[in-house]
Amino acid sequence: DQVHILVDMPGNKVRTTCFSESIPLKIGKLIELDARNVDYARFFEMLAEGEELLANDGLIRFEVVKIIPTKVVLRCKTDGELGNNKGLHPNSTHSLPFLFEKDHNILDLVKRIDVNYVGVSFVRKPDEIKIVQKILDGAKVRPLFKIETKEAVKDLDQILGLVDQILIDRGDLCADIGYVNIPHTQAVIMKKALERGVKVGLATQFLHSMLTRDVPLIA
């Protein structure tokens, strides 16, 4: 059988960067992130003092204590550690552009190479679907739109009317809507998609436990 290749776009998730080593976290401990530690220059403008900031698909939680133009002070609400390339999930992402420069570069690349799919991350509304469809118009590569934001769940009916396949990414969706809401929301998305004849992929991260264990756990 032919093996299909999917190129996954990083999308407009803000990520940690430039740590020389991981920061140990302890409940109640204060840590600071400065402009060097995030890969989006206007990230601190998206935060508000007193709100909760999630990291690493919601596994790490912080309270925003103080915001300075080039720095934010956070209080740890969970134990663990924070390293490079971990996603940061503020309460609102409305001010984030849909496509970062690296996403535009990937879309240009997949039009020129022999791949089957490109995973389009962090879709929030139908207009963003149309943007990617326009960019890829006439290309062989097919977009696979990922449902992983609360905005996409809210506008699901409109989104499903524009696509023929979706991917539910439970990791990032957990960070946006909360773990307790995942089972029901996942079921609703799958039911609506299949009723419309839209194919559904489901990302479960069932191998993630093998970072610390010899065998995978059931997702």
C-alpha positions, 0 to 999 in steps of 0.5 A, a space after each residue: 500500500 502507498 504510504 501517505 505523507 503529511 506535513 504538519 504546520 506549527 500554526 500560531 501557537 506561541 512557544 517557549 524558547 531560549 532556555 539554557 535548561 528547563 525551569 523546575 516548577 513548584 506550586 506557589 513558586 514565582 518565575 519570570 519569562 522575558 521577551 527572549 523566552 517566547 517566539 511571538 514579540 507581542 505575547 505579553 500584550 495578550 495577557 491580563 494580571 490574575 488570569 490563568 496561563 496554561 502551558 504544554 497542552 494544559 499540563 502546566 498551569 500558571 497565574 499571571 501575577 505581573 506584566 511588564 512590557 518586556 517581562 511577565 511574572 508567573 506563579 506556578 499552580 502545578 509542579 513540573 518543569 518548563 523547557 523549550 518549545 512548549 506551547 503557551 495557551 492564554 485565555 484569548 488568542 483573538 489578537 494572534 494572526 492566523 498564519 505566522 511567517 513560518 506557516 506561509 513558508 510551509 504552504 509555499 513549500 508543500 506546493 512544490 514538493 511531493 506530499 499528500 497532505 498539509 495539517 493546518 493548525 489552530 483554525 478558528 473560523 471559516 474565513 481562515 479555511 478559505 485563506 488556506 484553500 485560496 493559497 493551495 488552489 491548484 496544488 496537488 497537496 490536500 489541506 487537513 484542517 485541525 479542530 483544536 480551538 474553542 472557536 472552531 468548535 463554536 463554528 463547527 457547522 460552518 467549517 464542516 460545510 467547507 471541508 471534506 476531512 478534519 483532524 481532531 487534535 485533543 492535546 491542544 483542544 484540551 488546553 482550550 476547553 478543558 480535559 473534562 469537556 473533551 469526551 463530549 466535545 469529541 463525540 459531537 464533532 465526530 457525529 456532526 462530521 460523519 453525518 455530513 460525510 466529512 472524514 475524521 482523524 483523531 490525534 490521541 497521543 497514546 504513545 506520550 506515556 512512553 517518555 517515562 514508561 516502557 509501554 503505552 497507556 490507553 489514551 
